[in-house]
C-alpha cells in the first residue's frame, strides 16, 4: 500500500508540473504580468509567512521552474523582470522572500531580483 501511495503522489506531482508548464507555454510572458503573478501566488505562504521554513516547498518551486521555462528570450526575461520588480515594490516587506524564490528553488531567471535591477539591460 505504501508503494501505491508513493506512485500516486509522484504521478500527481508530475501532472501538476505538466499543467504549470503547459500554462507557461500557452501564455506568453510578453503579454502581461498576470502570468508571473499567478506563478508567484503559488509561493504565497512562503512569501507571507516564511513557511514552510526555510524552503518554499514543491508547489512554489514547480511554479518557479515553470516561470524559468518561459524566460527563454531576452524580451521575455525583461518582461518577467519588470513584473517581479512590480511585485517586490508592491509587497515591500516581503521583497527579500520574493527575491530569494528562484535561487531557493534552483531556477535561474537570468537576472537578479533586486529593487536596483534595471530590467532594460537584461540580455
N, CA, C and O atoms as a Tinker XYZ file with bonds, in Angstrom:
   492  protein
     1  N      0.821000   -1.197000    0.000000    73     2
     2  CA     0.000000    0.000000    0.000000    64     1     3
     3  C      0.865000    1.262000    0.000000    63     2     4     5
     4  O      0.521000    2.244000   -0.658000    81     3
     5  N      1.991000    1.247000    0.735000    73     3     6
     6  CA     2.873000    2.405000    0.759000    64     5     7
     7  C      3.441000    2.699000   -0.614000    63     6     8     9
     8  O      3.549000    3.862000   -1.004000    81     7
     9  N      3.809000    1.652000   -1.358000    73     7    10
    10  CA     4.357000    1.812000   -2.699000    64     9    11
    11  C      3.327000    2.459000   -3.614000    63    10    12    13
    12  O      3.660000    3.359000   -4.386000    81    11
    13  N      2.069000    2.005000   -3.533000    73    11    14
    14  CA     0.998000    2.566000   -4.351000    64    13    15
    15  C      0.811000    4.041000   -4.041000    63    14    16    17
    16  O      0.641000    4.852000   -4.951000    81    15
    17  N      0.841000    4.394000   -2.754000    73    15    18
    18  CA     0.646000    5.776000   -2.355000    64    17    19
    19  C      1.785000    6.642000   -2.894000    63    18    20    21
    20  O      1.546000    7.757000   -3.358000    81    19
    21  N      3.025000    6.137000   -2.838000    73    19    22
    22  CA     4.147000    6.903000   -3.332000    64    21    23
    23  C      4.030000    7.111000   -4.836000    63    22    24    25
    24  O      4.276000    8.212000   -5.328000    81    23
    25  N      3.657000    6.070000   -5.571000    73    23    26
    26  CA     3.484000    6.213000   -7.012000    64    25    27
    27  C      2.374000    7.194000   -7.337000    63    26    28    29
    28  O      2.488000    7.968000   -8.287000    81    27
    29  N      1.326000    7.171000   -6.575000    73    27    30
    30  CA     0.203000    8.077000   -6.805000    64    29    31
    31  C      0.614000    9.523000   -6.541000    63    30    32    33
    32  O      0.242000   10.428000   -7.288000    81    31
    33  N      1.384000    9.733000   -5.473000    73    31    34
    34  CA     1.864000   11.081000   -5.162000    64    33    35
    35  C      2.795000   11.575000   -6.261000    63    34    36    37
    36  O      2.714000   12.731000   -6.677000    81    35
    37  N      3.670000   10.709000   -6.727000    73    35    38
    38  CA     4.596000   11.077000   -7.793000    64    37    39
    39  C      3.830000   11.419000   -9.068000    63    38    40    41
    40  O      4.153000   12.393000   -9.747000    81    39
    41  N      2.822000   10.623000   -9.389000    73    39    42
    42  CA     2.015000   10.871000  -10.583000    64    41    43
    43  C      1.274000   12.202000  -10.463000    63    42    44    45
    44  O      1.181000   12.951000  -11.436000    81    43
    45  N      0.753000   12.494000   -9.289000    73    43    46
    46  CA     0.043000   13.755000   -9.061000    64    45    47
    47  C      0.991000   14.938000   -9.234000    63    46    48    49
    48  O      0.627000   15.947000   -9.837000    81    47
    49  N      2.195000   14.813000   -8.709000    73    47    50
    50  CA     3.165000   15.899000   -8.828000    64    49    51
    51  C      3.568000   16.098000  -10.289000    63    50    52    53
    52  O      3.668000   17.234000  -10.753000    81    51
    53  N      3.798000   15.016000  -11.007000    73    51    54
    54  CA     4.168000   15.116000  -12.422000    64    53    55
    55  C      3.042000   15.771000  -13.207000    63    54    56    57
    56  O      3.293000   16.599000  -14.084000    81    55
    57  N      1.805000   15.406000  -12.896000    73    55    58
    58  CA     0.658000   16.018000  -13.564000    64    57    59
    59  C      0.628000   17.526000  -13.286000    63    58    60    61
    60  O      0.393000   18.327000  -14.191000    81    59
    61  N      0.867000   17.900000  -12.024000    73    59    62
    62  CA     0.866000   19.316000  -11.660000    64    61    63
    63  C      1.940000   20.100000  -12.387000    63    62    64    65
    64  O      1.694000   21.207000  -12.867000    81    63
    65  N      3.129000   19.529000  -12.466000    73    63    66
    66  CA     4.219000   20.188000  -13.176000    64    65    67
    67  C      3.863000   20.328000  -14.653000    63    66    68    69
    68  O      4.106000   21.371000  -15.260000    81    67
    69  N      3.294000   19.287000  -15.219000    73    67    70
    70  CA     2.895000   19.338000  -16.629000    64    69    71
    71  C      1.881000   20.446000  -16.875000    63    70    72    73
    72  O      1.961000   21.153000  -17.880000    81    71
    73  N      0.940000   20.596000  -15.973000    73    71    74
    74  CA    -0.071000   21.643000  -16.117000    64    73    75
    75  C      0.576000   23.031000  -16.038000    63    74    76    77
    76  O      0.235000   23.921000  -16.818000    81    75
    77  N      1.510000   23.216000  -15.097000    73    75    78
    78  CA     2.181000   24.502000  -14.980000    64    77    79
    79  C      2.983000   24.822000  -16.237000    63    78    80    81
    80  O      2.949000   25.950000  -16.729000    81    79
    81  N      3.696000   23.841000  -16.751000    73    79    82
    82  CA     4.492000   24.067000  -17.954000    64    81    83
    83  C      3.592000   24.368000  -19.145000    63    82    84    85
    84  O      3.906000   25.243000  -19.953000    81    83
    85  N      2.467000   23.648000  -19.265000    73    83    86
    86  CA     1.573000   23.920000  -20.390000    64    85    87
    87  C      0.976000   25.314000  -20.270000    63    86    88    89
    88  O      0.772000   25.985000  -21.282000    81    87
    89  N      0.692000   25.763000  -19.044000    73    87    90
    90  CA     0.214000   27.134000  -18.841000    64    89    91
    91  C      1.297000   28.116000  -19.254000    63    90    92    93
    92  O      1.020000   29.119000  -19.912000    81    91
    93  N      2.520000   27.826000  -18.868000    73    91    94
    94  CA     3.634000   28.711000  -19.209000    64    93    95
    95  C      3.817000   28.813000  -20.715000    63    94    96    97
    96  O      4.080000   29.896000  -21.239000    81    95
    97  N      3.682000   27.714000  -21.398000    73    95    98
    98  CA     3.869000   27.720000  -22.852000    64    97    99
    99  C      2.706000   28.406000  -23.552000    63    98   100   101
   100  O      2.905000   29.098000  -24.550000    81    99
   101  N      1.497000   28.221000  -23.042000    73    99   102
   102  CA     0.329000   28.757000  -23.724000    64   101   103
   103  C      0.120000   30.246000  -23.479000    63   102   104   105
   104  O     -0.608000   30.891000  -24.234000    81   103
   105  N      0.730000   30.798000  -22.460000    73   103   106
   106  CA     0.561000   32.215000  -22.144000    64   105   107
   107  C      1.915000   32.895000  -22.292000    63   106   108   109
   108  O      2.843000   32.592000  -21.542000    81   107
   109  N      2.036000   33.790000  -23.230000    73   107   110
   110  CA     3.294000   34.489000  -23.466000    64   109   111
   111  C      3.562000   35.482000  -22.346000    63   110   112   113
   112  O      2.692000   36.272000  -21.979000    81   111
   113  N      4.758000   35.434000  -21.814000    73   111   114
   114  CA     5.144000   36.357000  -20.743000    64   113   115
   115  C      5.130000   37.794000  -21.234000    63   114   116   117
   116  O      4.930000   38.720000  -20.448000    81   115
   117  N      5.340000   37.983000  -22.524000    73   115   118
   118  CA     5.406000   39.337000  -23.063000    64   117   119
   119  C      4.044000   40.025000  -23.057000    63   118   120   121
   120  O      3.988000   41.245000  -23.214000    81   119
   121  N      2.950000   39.297000  -22.883000    73   119   122
   122  CA     1.622000   39.885000  -22.937000    64   121   123
   123  C      1.237000   40.626000  -21.665000    63   122   124   125
   124  O      0.652000   41.707000  -21.737000    81   123
   125  N      1.552000   40.069000  -20.509000    73   123   126
   126  CA     1.087000   40.687000  -19.274000    64   125   127
   127  C      1.767000   40.083000  -18.060000    63   126   128   129
   128  O      2.396000   39.028000  -18.150000    81   127
   129  N      1.638000   40.753000  -16.929000    73   127   130
   130  CA     2.234000   40.272000  -15.687000    64   129   131
   131  C      1.335000   39.282000  -14.952000    63   130   132   133
   132  O      1.749000   38.708000  -13.945000    81   131
   133  N      0.134000   39.077000  -15.431000    73   131   134
   134  CA    -0.767000   38.162000  -14.715000    64   133   135
   135  C     -0.201000   36.750000  -14.646000    63   134   136   137
   136  O     -0.441000   36.039000  -13.671000    81   135
   137  N      0.542000   36.334000  -15.660000    73   135   138
   138  CA     1.162000   35.009000  -15.638000    64   137   139
   139  C      2.200000   34.932000  -14.528000    63   138   140   141
   140  O      2.248000   33.954000  -13.782000    81   139
   141  N      3.022000   35.956000  -14.421000    73   139   142
   142  CA     4.045000   35.983000  -13.372000    64   141   143
   143  C      3.385000   35.995000  -12.002000    63   142   144   145
   144  O      3.801000   35.258000  -11.108000    81   143
   145  N      2.360000   36.825000  -11.826000    73   143   146
   146  CA     1.655000   36.876000  -10.546000    64   145   147
   147  C      1.025000   35.527000  -10.211000    63   146   148   149
   148  O      1.029000   35.110000   -9.052000    81   147
   149  N      0.490000   34.849000  -11.212000    73   147   150
   150  CA    -0.117000   33.538000  -10.967000    64   149   151
   151  C      0.923000   32.543000  -10.474000    63   150   152   153
   152  O      0.664000   31.774000   -9.547000    81   151
   153  N      2.102000   32.558000  -11.094000    73   151   154
   154  CA     3.154000   31.642000  -10.645000    64   153   155
   155  C      3.624000   31.996000   -9.244000    63   154   156   157
   156  O      3.781000   31.110000   -8.404000    81   155
   157  N      3.851000   33.272000   -8.978000    73   155   158
   158  CA     4.327000   33.687000   -7.657000    64   157   159
   159  C      3.260000   33.440000   -6.595000    63   158   160   161
   160  O      3.594000   33.231000   -5.429000    81   159
   161  N      1.994000   33.458000   -6.973000    73   159   162
   162  CA     0.932000   33.204000   -5.983000    64   161   163
   163  C      1.037000   31.794000   -5.392000    63   162   164   165
   164  O      0.563000   31.551000   -4.283000    81   163
   165  N      1.656000   30.868000   -6.127000    73   163   166
   166  CA     1.875000   29.522000   -5.579000    64   165   167
   167  C      2.849000   29.578000   -4.401000    63   166   168   169
   168  O      2.951000   28.630000   -3.623000    81   167
   169  N      3.559000   30.698000   -4.282000    73   167   170
   170  CA     4.546000   30.874000   -3.217000    64   169   171
   171  C      4.010000   31.729000   -2.067000    63   170   172   173
   172  O      4.769000   32.119000   -1.179000    81   171
   173  N      2.729000   32.018000   -2.078000    73   171   174
   174  CA     2.124000   32.913000   -1.087000    64   173   175
   175  C      2.484000   32.558000    0.357000    63   174   176   177
   176  O      2.897000   33.448000    1.100000    81   175
   177  N      2.349000   31.300000    0.790000    73   175   178
   178  CA     2.689000   31.004000    2.195000    64   177   179
   179  C      4.144000   31.339000    2.537000    63   178   180   181
   180  O      4.424000   31.868000    3.613000    81   179
   181  N      5.056000   31.036000    1.634000    73   179   182
   182  CA     6.469000   31.337000    1.897000    64   181   183
   183  C      6.710000   32.841000    1.904000    63   182   184   185
   184  O      7.387000   33.358000    2.793000    81   183
   185  N      6.161000   33.546000    0.920000    73   183   186
   186  CA     6.376000   34.994000    0.815000    64   185   187
   187  C      5.757000   35.714000    2.010000    63   186   188   189
   188  O      6.352000   36.647000    2.549000    81   187
   189  N      4.582000   35.291000    2.420000    73   187   190
   190  CA     3.873000   35.972000    3.500000    64   189   191
   191  C      4.367000   35.579000    4.892000    63   190   192   193
   192  O      4.553000   36.437000    5.754000    81   191
   193  N      4.577000   34.282000    5.106000    73   191   194
   194  CA     4.874000   33.792000    6.451000    64   193   195
   195  C      6.265000   33.188000    6.603000    63   194   196   197
   196  O      6.680000   32.876000    7.720000    81   195
   197  N      6.993000   33.017000    5.501000    73   195   198
   198  CA     8.302000   32.387000    5.583000    64   197   199
   199  C      8.213000   30.887000    5.807000    63   198   200   201
   200  O      9.165000   30.270000    6.284000    81   199
   201  N      7.081000   30.302000    5.466000    73   199   202
   202  CA     6.911000   28.862000    5.659000    64   201   203
   203  C      6.533000   28.235000    4.331000    63   202   204   205
   204  O      6.000000   28.955000    3.487000    81   203
   205  N      6.755000   26.995000    4.080000    73   203   206
   206  CA     7.445000   26.096000    5.004000    64   205   207
   207  C      8.914000   26.489000    5.113000    63   206   208   209
   208  O      9.623000   26.626000    4.117000    81   207
   209  N      9.334000   26.661000    6.340000    73   207   210
   210  CA    10.657000   27.165000    6.647000    64   209   211
   211  C     11.695000   26.078000    6.523000    63   210   212   213
   212  O     11.420000   24.964000    6.967000    81   211
   213  N     12.843000   26.302000    5.970000    73   211   214
   214  CA    13.332000   27.528000    5.347000    64   213   215
   215  C     13.179000   27.518000    3.837000    63   214   216   217
   216  O     13.717000   28.398000    3.165000    81   215
   217  N     12.464000   26.552000    3.285000    73   215   218
   218  CA    12.325000   26.435000    1.835000    64   217   219
   219  C     10.882000   26.666000    1.406000    63   218   220   221
   220  O      9.955000   26.415000    2.176000    81   219
   221  N     10.690000   27.141000    0.181000    73   219   222
   222  CA     9.344000   27.479000   -0.293000    64   221   223
   223  C      8.405000   26.293000   -0.487000    63   222   224   225
   224  O      7.193000   26.477000   -0.373000    81   223
   225  N      8.884000   25.111000   -0.768000    73   223   226
   226  CA     8.017000   23.948000   -0.968000    64   225   227
   227  C      7.775000   23.637000   -2.431000    63   226   228   229
   228  O      8.054000   24.452000   -3.310000    81   227
   229  N      7.253000   22.449000   -2.677000    73   227   230
   230  CA     7.096000   21.936000   -4.042000    64   229   231
   231  C      6.207000   22.774000   -4.952000    63   230   232   233
   232  O      6.641000   23.098000   -6.058000    81   231
   233  N      4.988000   23.147000   -4.556000    73   231   234
   234  CA     4.158000   23.917000   -5.491000    64   233   235
   235  C      4.834000   25.223000   -5.920000    63   234   236   237
   236  O      4.766000   25.613000   -7.086000    81   235
   237  N      5.471000   25.875000   -4.987000    73   235   238
   238  CA     6.159000   27.129000   -5.288000    64   237   239
   239  C      7.342000   26.876000   -6.221000    63   238   240   241
   240  O      7.506000   27.577000   -7.220000    81   239
   241  N      8.149000   25.896000   -5.906000    73   239   242
   242  CA     9.320000   25.617000   -6.746000    64   241   243
   243  C      8.906000   25.125000   -8.125000    63   242   244   245
   244  O      9.567000   25.439000   -9.115000    81   243
   245  N      7.831000   24.365000   -8.204000    73   243   246
   246  CA     7.322000   23.963000   -9.516000    64   245   247
   247  C      6.932000   25.199000  -10.324000    63   246   248   249
   248  O      7.177000   25.264000  -11.529000    81   247
   249  N      6.326000   26.173000   -9.657000    73   247   250
   250  CA     5.932000   27.415000  -10.327000    64   249   251
   251  C      7.158000   28.206000  -10.770000    63   250   252   253
   252  O      7.165000   28.773000  -11.862000    81   251
   253  N      8.198000   28.250000   -9.931000    73   251   254
   254  CA     9.422000   28.964000  -10.307000    64   253   255
   255  C     10.097000   28.289000  -11.503000    63   254   256   257
   256  O     10.623000   28.970000  -12.383000    81   255
   257  N     10.084000   26.960000  -11.538000    73   255   258
   258  CA    10.677000   26.248000  -12.673000    64   257   259
   259  C      9.865000   26.505000  -13.957000    63   258   260   261
   260  O     10.436000   26.622000  -15.041000    81   259
   261  N      8.548000   26.591000  -13.830000    73   259   262
   262  CA     7.710000   26.901000  -14.992000    64   261   263
   263  C      7.960000   28.336000  -15.456000    63   262   264   265
   264  O      8.001000   28.602000  -16.657000    81   263
   265  N      8.124000   29.250000  -14.519000    73   263   266
   266  CA     8.452000   30.631000  -14.866000    64   265   267
   267  C      9.806000   30.678000  -15.564000    63   266   268   269
   268  O      9.991000   31.424000  -16.526000    81   267
   269  N     10.736000   29.892000  -15.084000    73   267   270
   270  CA    12.050000   29.788000  -15.724000    64   269   271
   271  C     11.906000   29.303000  -17.168000    63   270   272   273
   272  O     12.640000   29.750000  -18.049000    81   271
   273  N     10.967000   28.397000  -17.407000    73   271   274
   274  CA    10.768000   27.842000  -18.753000    64   273   275
   275  C     10.285000   28.903000  -19.743000    63   274   276   277
   276  O     10.599000   28.823000  -20.931000    81   275
   277  N      9.527000   29.892000  -19.271000    73   275   278
   278  CA     9.044000   30.916000  -20.201000    64   277   279
   279  C     10.022000   32.080000  -20.334000    63   278   280   281
   280  O      9.820000   32.966000  -21.165000    81   279
   281  N     11.080000   32.084000  -19.524000    73   279   282
   282  CA    12.095000   33.135000  -19.600000    64   281   283
   283  C     13.165000   32.729000  -20.604000    63   282   284   285
   284  O     14.357000   32.753000  -20.296000    81   283
   285  N     12.732000   32.356000  -21.807000    73   283   286
   286  CA    13.656000   31.797000  -22.784000    64   285   287
   287  C     14.170000   32.787000  -23.824000    63   286   288   289
   288  O     14.953000   32.412000  -24.697000    81   287
   289  N     13.750000   34.021000  -23.746000    73   287   290
   290  CA    14.276000   35.041000  -24.651000    64   289   291
   291  C     14.564000   36.301000  -23.842000    63   290   292   293
   292  O     14.031000   36.479000  -22.746000    81   291
   293  N     15.397000   37.161000  -24.379000    73   291   294
   294  CA    15.724000   38.412000  -23.683000    64   293   295
   295  C     14.472000   39.248000  -23.443000    63   294   296   297
   296  O     14.312000   39.836000  -22.374000    81   295
   297  N     13.584000   39.302000  -24.437000    73   295   298
   298  CA    12.347000   40.077000  -24.268000    64   297   299
   299  C     11.499000   39.520000  -23.135000    63   298   300   301
   300  O     10.986000   40.277000  -22.311000    81   299
   301  N     11.349000   38.191000  -23.090000    73   299   302
   302  CA    10.558000   37.584000  -22.021000    64   301   303
   303  C     11.211000   37.817000  -20.660000    63   302   304   305
   304  O     10.515000   38.090000  -19.682000    81   303
   305  N     12.533000   37.713000  -20.586000    73   303   306
   306  CA    13.236000   37.955000  -19.316000    64   305   307
   307  C     13.043000   39.399000  -18.856000    63   306   308   309
   308  O     12.858000   39.651000  -17.665000    81   307
   309  N     13.086000   40.349000  -19.797000    73   307   310
   310  CA    12.870000   41.753000  -19.421000    64   309   311
   311  C     11.459000   41.965000  -18.887000    63   310   312   313
   312  O     11.270000   42.675000  -17.899000    81   311
   313  N     10.467000   41.355000  -19.533000    73   311   314
   314  CA     9.078000   41.489000  -19.073000    64   313   315
   315  C      8.914000   40.835000  -17.702000    63   314   316   317
   316  O      8.321000   41.423000  -16.797000    81   315
   317  N      9.437000   39.625000  -17.552000    73   315   318
   318  CA     9.339000   38.929000  -16.263000    64   317   319
   319  C     10.049000   39.735000  -15.186000    63   318   320   321
   320  O      9.550000   39.854000  -14.067000    81   319
   321  N     11.205000   40.287000  -15.514000    73   319   322
   322  CA    11.939000   41.127000  -14.572000    64   321   323
   323  C     11.082000   42.304000  -14.118000    63   322   324   325
   324  O     10.972000   42.572000  -12.921000    81   323
   325  N     10.475000   43.005000  -15.073000    73   323   326
   326  CA     9.614000   44.140000  -14.723000    64   325   327
   327  C      8.462000   43.731000  -13.826000    63   326   328   329
   328  O      8.115000   44.445000  -12.886000    81   327
   329  N      7.873000   42.586000  -14.116000    73   327   330
   330  CA     6.771000   42.082000  -13.290000    64   329   331
   331  C      7.252000   41.756000  -11.877000    63   330   332   333
   332  O      6.579000   42.068000  -10.895000    81   331
   333  N      8.423000   41.126000  -11.787000    73   331   334
   334  CA     8.975000   40.789000  -10.466000    64   333   335
   335  C      9.323000   42.060000   -9.692000    63   334   336   337
   336  O      9.125000   42.118000   -8.478000    81   335
   337  N      9.838000   43.076000  -10.382000    73   335   338
   338  CA    10.148000   44.345000   -9.714000    64   337   339
   339  C      8.861000   44.994000   -9.191000    63   338   340   341
   340  O      8.843000   45.552000   -8.094000    81   339
   341  N      7.790000   44.916000   -9.982000    73   339   342
   342  CA     6.495000   45.435000   -9.517000    64   341   343
   343  C      6.040000   44.689000   -8.267000    63   342   344   345
   344  O      5.530000   45.294000   -7.324000    81   343
   345  N      6.228000   43.376000   -8.267000    73   343   346
   346  CA     5.819000   42.582000   -7.103000    64   345   347
   347  C      6.614000   42.956000   -5.859000    63   346   348   349
   348  O      6.040000   43.101000   -4.779000    81   347
   349  N      7.937000   43.115000   -5.997000    73   347   350
   350  CA     8.699000   43.440000   -4.788000    64   349   351
   351  C      8.427000   44.867000   -4.321000    63   350   352   353
   352  O      8.579000   45.170000   -3.138000    81   351
   353  N      8.024000   45.747000   -5.243000    73   351   354
   354  CA     7.621000   47.094000   -4.839000    64   353   355
   355  C      6.277000   47.047000   -4.120000    63   354   356   357
   356  O      6.089000   47.700000   -3.094000    81   355
   357  N      5.349000   46.272000   -4.665000    73   355   358
   358  CA     4.015000   46.149000   -4.064000    64   357   359
   359  C      4.062000   45.475000   -2.701000    63   358   360   361
   360  O      3.387000   45.901000   -1.764000    81   359
   361  N      4.856000   44.431000   -2.599000    73   359   362
   362  CA     4.943000   43.658000   -1.355000    64   361   363
   363  C      6.278000   43.927000   -0.677000    63   362   364   365
   364  O      7.002000   42.997000   -0.322000    81   363
   365  N      6.599000   45.200000   -0.499000    73   363   366
   366  CA     7.895000   45.629000    0.004000    64   365   367
   367  C      8.351000   44.891000    1.267000    63   366   368   369
   368  O      9.512000   44.484000    1.318000    81   367
   369  N      7.518000   44.695000    2.278000    73   367   370
   370  CA     8.003000   43.979000    3.464000    64   369   371
   371  C      8.443000   42.545000    3.146000    63   370   372   373
   372  O      9.226000   41.960000    3.894000    81   371
   373  N      7.955000   41.989000    2.063000    73   371   374
   374  CA     8.263000   40.613000    1.705000    64   373   375
   375  C      9.206000   40.546000    0.504000    63   374   376   377
   376  O      9.346000   39.490000   -0.114000    81   375
   377  N      9.846000   41.652000    0.174000    73   375   378
   378  CA    10.703000   41.715000   -1.015000    64   377   379
   379  C     11.832000   40.696000   -0.958000    63   378   380   381
   380  O     12.165000   40.089000   -1.976000    81   379
   381  N     12.423000   40.501000    0.211000    73   379   382
   382  CA    13.525000   39.547000    0.330000    64   381   383
   383  C     13.051000   38.139000    0.037000    63   382   384   385
   384  O     13.740000   37.381000   -0.646000    81   383
   385  N     11.878000   37.779000    0.546000    73   383   386
   386  CA    11.339000   36.436000    0.295000    64   385   387
   387  C     11.092000   36.228000   -1.196000    63   386   388   389
   388  O     11.405000   35.166000   -1.736000    81   387
   389  N     10.534000   37.231000   -1.860000    73   387   390
   390  CA    10.285000   37.127000   -3.301000    64   389   391
   391  C     11.610000   37.016000   -4.056000    63   390   392   393
   392  O     11.734000   36.219000   -4.986000    81   391
   393  N     12.589000   37.809000   -3.657000    73   391   394
   394  CA    13.878000   37.816000   -4.339000    64   393   395
   395  C     14.613000   36.481000   -4.218000    63   394   396   397
   396  O     15.369000   36.111000   -5.116000    81   395
   397  N     14.401000   35.763000   -3.127000    73   395   398
   398  CA    15.124000   34.504000   -2.914000    64   397   399
   399  C     14.457000   33.298000   -3.565000    63   398   400   401
   400  O     15.065000   32.231000   -3.646000    81   399
   401  N     13.230000   33.447000   -4.027000    73   399   402
   402  CA    12.481000   32.296000   -4.559000    64   401   403
   403  C     13.207000   31.514000   -5.653000    63   402   404   405
   404  O     13.382000   30.304000   -5.509000    81   403
   405  N     13.637000   32.160000   -6.741000    73   403   406
   406  CA    14.283000   31.371000   -7.794000    64   405   407
   407  C     15.507000   30.609000   -7.295000    63   406   408   409
   408  O     15.670000   29.429000   -7.609000    81   407
   409  N     16.357000   31.259000   -6.532000    73   407   410
   410  CA    17.569000   30.613000   -6.031000    64   409   411
   411  C     17.273000   29.437000   -5.117000    63   410   412   413
   412  O     17.914000   28.392000   -5.227000    81   411
   413  N     16.315000   29.593000   -4.219000    73   411   414
   414  CA    15.961000   28.503000   -3.317000    64   413   415
   415  C     15.368000   27.315000   -4.066000    63   414   416   417
   416  O     15.456000   26.171000   -3.620000    81   415
   417  N     14.771000   27.609000   -5.199000    73   415   418
   418  CA    14.145000   26.546000   -5.993000    64   417   419
   419  C     15.059000   26.005000   -7.093000    63   418   420   421
   420  O     14.666000   25.101000   -7.830000    81   419
   421  N     16.263000   26.542000   -7.209000    73   419   422
   422  CA    17.187000   26.074000   -8.229000    64   421   423
   423  C     16.857000   26.562000   -9.630000    63   422   424   425
   424  O     17.252000   25.939000  -10.616000    81   423
   425  N     16.138000   27.669000   -9.724000    73   423   426
   426  CA    15.782000   28.247000  -11.021000    64   425   427
   427  C     16.613000   29.503000  -11.247000    63   426   428   429
   428  O     16.834000   30.285000  -10.322000    81   427
   429  N     17.064000   29.689000  -12.460000    73   427   430
   430  CA    17.797000   30.895000  -12.823000    64   429   431
   431  C     16.984000   31.643000  -13.868000    63   430   432   433
   432  O     16.824000   31.169000  -14.993000    81   431
   433  N     16.477000   32.796000  -13.503000    73   431   434
   434  CA    15.647000   33.570000  -14.423000    64   433   435
   435  C     16.482000   34.439000  -15.349000    63   434   436   437
   436  O     15.943000   35.054000  -16.269000    81   435
   437  N     17.789000   34.500000  -15.122000    73   435   438
   438  CA    18.655000   35.286000  -15.990000    64   437   439
   439  C     18.853000   36.715000  -15.516000    63   438   440   441
   440  O     19.406000   37.539000  -16.244000    81   439
   441  N     18.407000   37.017000  -14.306000    73   439   442
   442  CA    18.598000   38.342000  -13.739000    64   441   443
   443  C     18.474000   38.239000  -12.230000    63   442   444   445
   444  O     17.956000   37.256000  -11.701000    81   443
   445  N     18.957000   39.267000  -11.543000    73   443   446
   446  CA    18.874000   39.322000  -10.085000    64   445   447
   447  C     17.613000   40.082000   -9.697000    63   446   448   449
   448  O     17.352000   41.171000  -10.209000    81   447
   449  N     16.842000   39.507000   -8.801000    73   447   450
   450  CA    15.640000   40.188000   -8.316000    64   449   451
   451  C     16.074000   41.093000   -7.170000    63   450   452   453
   452  O     16.344000   40.641000   -6.057000    81   451
   453  N     16.131000   42.365000   -7.475000    73   451   454
   454  CA    16.605000   43.369000   -6.530000    64   453   455
   455  C     15.961000   44.695000   -6.931000    63   454   456   457
   456  O     15.801000   44.966000   -8.122000    81   455
   457  N     15.589000   45.523000   -5.956000    73   455   458
   458  CA    14.952000   46.797000   -6.312000    64   457   459
   459  C     15.807000   47.677000   -7.226000    63   458   460   461
   460  O     15.276000   48.540000   -7.925000    81   459
   461  N     17.112000   47.469000   -7.225000    73   459   462
   462  CA    18.007000   48.298000   -8.042000    64   461   463
   463  C     18.264000   47.704000   -9.431000    63   462   464   465
   464  O     18.999000   48.297000  -10.221000    81   463
   465  N     17.682000   46.561000   -9.740000    73   463   466
   466  CA    17.883000   45.940000  -11.046000    64   465   467
   467  C     17.210000   46.780000  -12.127000    63   466   468   469
   468  O     16.043000   47.152000  -12.000000    81   467
   469  N     17.948000   47.073000  -13.181000    73   467   470
   470  CA    17.389000   47.780000  -14.326000    64   469   471
   471  C     17.076000   46.718000  -15.389000    63   470   472   473
   472  O     17.980000   46.209000  -16.053000    81   471
   473  N     15.815000   46.399000  -15.539000    73   471   474
   474  CA    15.384000   45.328000  -16.432000    64   473   475
   475  C     15.700000   45.613000  -17.897000    63   474   476   477
   476  O     15.778000   44.687000  -18.703000    81   475
   477  N     15.881000   46.870000  -18.243000    73   475   478
   478  CA    16.136000   47.197000  -19.653000    64   477   479
   479  C     17.509000   46.721000  -20.105000    63   478   480   481
   480  O     17.759000   46.644000  -21.308000    81   479
   481  N     18.409000   46.397000  -19.174000    73   479   482
   482  CA    19.746000   45.937000  -19.540000    64   481   483
   483  C     19.858000   44.421000  -19.629000    63   482   484   485
   484  O     20.942000   43.900000  -19.894000    81   483
   485  N     18.771000   43.712000  -19.415000    73   483   486
   486  CA    18.802000   42.250000  -19.459000    64   485   487
   487  C     18.921000   41.789000  -20.898000    63   486   488   489
   488  O     18.213000   42.272000  -21.782000    81   487
   489  N     19.818000   40.856000  -21.120000    73   487   490
   490  CA    20.001000   40.341000  -22.481000    64   489   491
   491  C     19.710000   38.857000  -22.542000    63   490   492
   492  O     19.812000   38.251000  -23.608000    81   491
